[in-house]
Structure formats: C-alpha cells, structure tokens
Amino acid sequence: MRLEQVRDLFLSILPTATFHYNAWSKPDKYIVWAEDGQSDAIHADNQMQIQVLQGTVDYFTKTEFDPMIDTIQQAMNGVDMAWALNSVQHEEDTGFIHHEWTWEVEKLVG
C-alpha cells in the first residue's frame, strides 16, 4: 500500500475535513494524518524489497462517544494496514476529544 492509498482511505471517511500533517481549518470533526518514517524492512540480495512505513492518524471531535471512531477503525481493518489506538485525550483549551492511532503499511520497493 502506498501513501496515496493511505490518504484516500482517510479522505473516504471525512472528505472535506481530512488534512495531511496539519489542519488548515478546525471544524467540529476532523482528521489529520501523517507518515512518520520507516518501522521495518525486508531485504533480499542486498537490496530492500519491502519497506514498512509508519504514521499516525488523529481524529478530533467534540462529540462524546462519537461513532466515527468505530468508522475509522473499521476502515483501517478493511485494508492491508496494521494499526493500534495510541491515546485518547481531552484537550481542555479547545474542547476537542483527540484520538490518536499509529498505523503501518508495506510498500514494495524492489
């Protein structure tokens, strides 16, 4: 899976409120995703064959028990993506509930 596919996955959930790296606006619900680096790789014949890219997806909402959380997790389950819920925080200064997941996808290199 390439990064464009990761982007498209999150855009399919919130098409008008999904951002890469930073949110340009902050509606009542929005997603910010980013790739962070490489978590692993598979090498053969002295060359990288598969690169495992790692990143985060953050969902911000002002709705307690927001069903979109399940939607995001089901979407990540529906593609070839490993993921884990990393943290849930209430941001007192903004009123947002902030959910953060880490994810990993494989990219064929060789």
C-alpha positions as CSV (number, residue, x, y, z in Angstrom):
1,M,0.0,0.0,0.0
2,R,1.4,3.4,-0.9
3,L,0.9,6.7,0.9
4,E,-1.7,7.8,-1.8
5,Q,-3.8,4.9,-0.7
6,V,-3.5,5.9,2.9
7,R,-4.6,9.4,2.0
8,D,-7.5,8.1,0.0
9,L,-8.6,5.9,2.9
10,F,-8.9,8.8,5.3
11,L,-10.4,11.1,2.7
12,S,-13.1,8.5,2.2
13,I,-14.1,8.9,5.8
14,L,-14.2,12.7,6.0
15,P,-13.7,14.1,2.5
16,T,-13.9,17.7,3.4
17,A,-12.2,17.5,6.8
18,T,-9.1,15.4,6.3
19,F,-5.7,17.0,6.4
20,H,-2.1,15.9,5.8
21,Y,0.4,17.0,8.5
22,N,-1.7,20.0,9.8
23,A,-5.3,21.0,9.9
24,W,-5.8,24.2,7.9
25,S,-9.2,24.7,9.5
26,K,-10.8,23.1,12.5
27,P,-14.4,22.1,12.0
28,D,-16.2,20.2,14.8
29,K,-14.8,16.9,13.5
30,Y,-11.6,16.4,11.5
31,I,-8.8,14.0,10.7
32,V,-5.1,14.8,10.5
33,W,-2.8,12.0,9.2
34,A,1.0,11.9,8.6
35,E,3.7,9.4,7.8
36,D,6.4,9.4,10.4
37,G,9.1,7.2,9.0
38,Q,10.1,3.6,8.5
39,S,9.4,1.0,11.1
40,D,10.8,-2.1,9.4
41,A,12.1,-3.5,6.1
42,I,12.7,-6.8,4.4
43,H,15.9,-7.2,2.4
44,A,17.0,-9.8,-0.1
45,D,20.0,-9.9,-2.4
46,N,21.5,-6.9,-0.6
47,Q,18.5,-4.7,-1.5
48,M,15.4,-3.5,0.3
49,Q,12.4,-5.3,-1.1
50,I,9.7,-4.3,1.2
51,Q,9.6,-1.1,3.3
52,V,7.2,-0.8,6.2
53,L,6.1,2.8,6.6
54,Q,4.7,4.1,9.9
55,G,2.5,7.0,10.7
56,T,-0.3,8.4,12.8
57,V,-3.9,9.4,12.3
58,D,-5.5,11.8,14.7
59,Y,-9.3,12.3,14.9
60,F,-10.6,15.4,16.7
61,T,-14.2,15.6,17.8
62,K,-16.4,17.5,20.3
63,T,-18.9,14.6,20.4
64,E,-18.6,12.2,23.3
65,F,-18.8,8.5,22.2
66,D,-18.6,9.6,18.6
67,P,-19.5,6.7,16.3
68,M,-16.9,8.0,13.8
69,I,-14.2,6.3,16.0
70,D,-15.6,2.9,15.0
71,T,-15.9,4.0,11.4
72,I,-12.2,4.9,11.3
73,Q,-11.1,1.7,12.9
74,Q,-13.3,-0.4,10.6
75,A,-11.9,1.4,7.6
76,M,-8.3,0.6,8.7
77,N,-9.4,-3.0,9.3
78,G,-10.7,-3.1,5.7
79,V,-7.4,-2.5,4.1
80,D,-3.9,-4.0,4.5
81,M,-2.9,-1.8,7.4
82,A,-1.7,-2.6,10.9
83,W,-2.9,-0.1,13.5
84,A,-3.2,0.5,17.2
85,L,-5.1,3.1,19.3
86,N,-2.2,5.0,20.9
87,S,-4.0,7.6,23.0
88,V,-7.3,9.4,23.8
89,Q,-7.1,12.9,25.4
90,H,-9.5,15.7,26.2
91,E,-8.0,19.0,25.2
92,E,-9.4,21.5,27.7
93,D,-8.3,24.5,25.8
94,T,-10.1,23.6,22.6
95,G,-12.8,21.3,23.9
96,F,-11.8,18.6,21.4
97,I,-11.5,14.9,22.3
98,H,-8.4,13.8,20.5
99,H,-8.0,10.1,19.4
100,E,-4.6,9.0,18.0
101,W,-3.8,5.8,16.2
102,T,-0.5,4.6,14.9
103,W,-0.5,2.7,11.6
104,E,1.9,0.7,9.4
105,V,1.7,-0.2,5.7
106,E,4.0,-2.2,3.5
107,K,5.4,-0.7,0.3
108,L,7.1,-2.8,-2.3
109,V,10.5,-1.3,-3.2
110,G,12.3,-3.9,-5.2
